[in-house]
Amino acid sequence: MRKKALAILLAAWMLLALAGCGKTDPEPVSKPEEKTDLVPPPPPEPEPEPYVPEGVNPLTGLPMEPEYENLRPAAVMLNNLKAAQPQLGVSQADVIYEVPVEGGITRMLALYQTVEGIKTMGSVRSARPYFVELALGHDAIYIHAGGSQEAYSNLRSWKVDHMDGVRGGSDAQIFWRDPERRKNNGYEHSLITSGEKILEYLDQGKIPVEHSGDWNYLQAFTEDGTPEAGETAEHIKVRFSAYKTGTFDYDAGTGKYLVGQYGKEHVDGATGDQVSATNVLVLKTSVSVLDDVGRLRVKTTGEGEGLFFCGGKTVPIRWSRKDRNSAFAYTLEDGSSLALGQGNSYVCILSPKNSTVEYE
């Protein structure tokens, strides 16, 4: 009886075990899909407007910081002999005047409305009376190294604010001899200066740095100075003498004339940039020899004929200048004032008797 009950219990236990083995897990209940409404990305923020200074550079018509507008420009005498190349800082000038000196060579007067940021300028050479007159026409501070006897007399009698690297006093501290140029170009072509040195000296307060209240430079500028009825002039050749010919080739990409001299590109040794200009002006005037050394008298006052080049075209103009303390005034053939293109200018002053201008 006991064995029979044990067998029944064992059978019941086995049935329960088999029932447990056949049990399956319930299928997972899937969660309802969450609604994900697509939100468009926010629109991109507009590009900020480029910063444009509120002032205007009186030498170029381009925007500049207002604190520079009324500054007296620096007018630096640059050596232009072939042996003195490359010049330094010339590509950063707002206005370049190139004029013959003795022996058929030329020198340049480079004007800077501000010399801030101009690392080096040179090589600096001596003064001539007509370069002093050009500087006075801009009420500029004249920077040179020596000068002819007449030029020194003019600097004194005309009371010109100037810095001299040869006979200067404390102002001579702005100049130094560059050892590499002294080695490679020669002693006479090694004197240079910098914007930093000039500003340090001006900070001493010995020279007024701003124009007086009655100063007014009246040159007009326009965004595009291309003469409407001008002749094509994409390639210009200005032959000052048998020694010096300058070339100006129009680059439509930049709207500037690229300058060449001595048969190659005119490259600034300080910046590595080729010298270029928005406006090229050729002013014809009287040039005469003064002495047996060949020093010249160049007429920079009165009036005369000229040519204006901008945007690959040219028109004849007339220039006039009341006195040495006045700026050049330029007019078209109909008597209306000439507006230069906004940008820097390169002015060639020469005699039509022994210099030529060609363009195509």
Secondary structure as UniProt FT lines:
FT   HELIX           2..21
FT   STRAND          55..56
FT   TURN            58..60
FT   STRAND          63..64
FT   HELIX           66..68
FT   TURN            69..70
FT   STRAND          74..79
FT   HELIX           82..84
FT   HELIX           90..92
FT   STRAND          95..100
FT   HELIX           102..104
FT   STRAND          106..112
FT   TURN            116..117
FT   STRAND          121..122
FT   HELIX           129..136
FT   TURN            137..139
FT   STRAND          141..144
FT   HELIX           149..157
FT   TURN            158..159
FT   STRAND          162..164
FT   HELIX           170..174
FT   STRAND          176..177
FT   HELIX           179..184
FT   HELIX           187..189
FT   STRAND          191..193
FT   HELIX           195..202
FT   TURN            203..205
FT   TURN            213..214
FT   STRAND          220..222
FT   TURN            228..229
FT   STRAND          231..232
FT   STRAND          235..239
FT   STRAND          245..251
FT   TURN            252..255
FT   STRAND          256..261
FT   TURN            262..263
FT   STRAND          264..265
FT   TURN            269..271
FT   STRAND          276..277
FT   STRAND          279..284
FT   STRAND          287..289
FT   TURN            292..293
FT   STRAND          296..298
FT   STRAND          302..310
FT   TURN            311..312
FT   STRAND          313..321
FT   TURN            324..325
FT   STRAND          329..332
FT   TURN            333..334
FT   STRAND          339..341
FT   STRAND          345..350
FT   TURN            352..354
FT   STRAND          356..359
//
